[in-house]
Amino acid sequence: MKYDYALFEPYPFVVGQKIRINHSRRAGDWEVAAVGEHTVTLRCPVSNRAFEWNRFCYLVSEQQNGEWPEP
């Protein structure tokens, strides 16, 4: 039988990459500070604080020439 389904794959983070997370307890603008096999370290561009978390993000869309961080 065939079914419609949603496919999710972990995002391949790159150090120095600027990202924006929506609709999550980690929502906001971040810069990728480090990438491990199972973790990613994100740095806040405003406070400069960094947090290491298990990989959790999935790509929804890529924006070109957008404002970052958001005011």
PyMOL commands that set and color helices and strands:
alter all, ss='L'
color gray80, all
select strands_A, chain A and resi 18-21+28-35+39-43+50-54
alter strands_A, ss='S'
color yellow, strands_A
deselect
rebuild
show_as cartoon
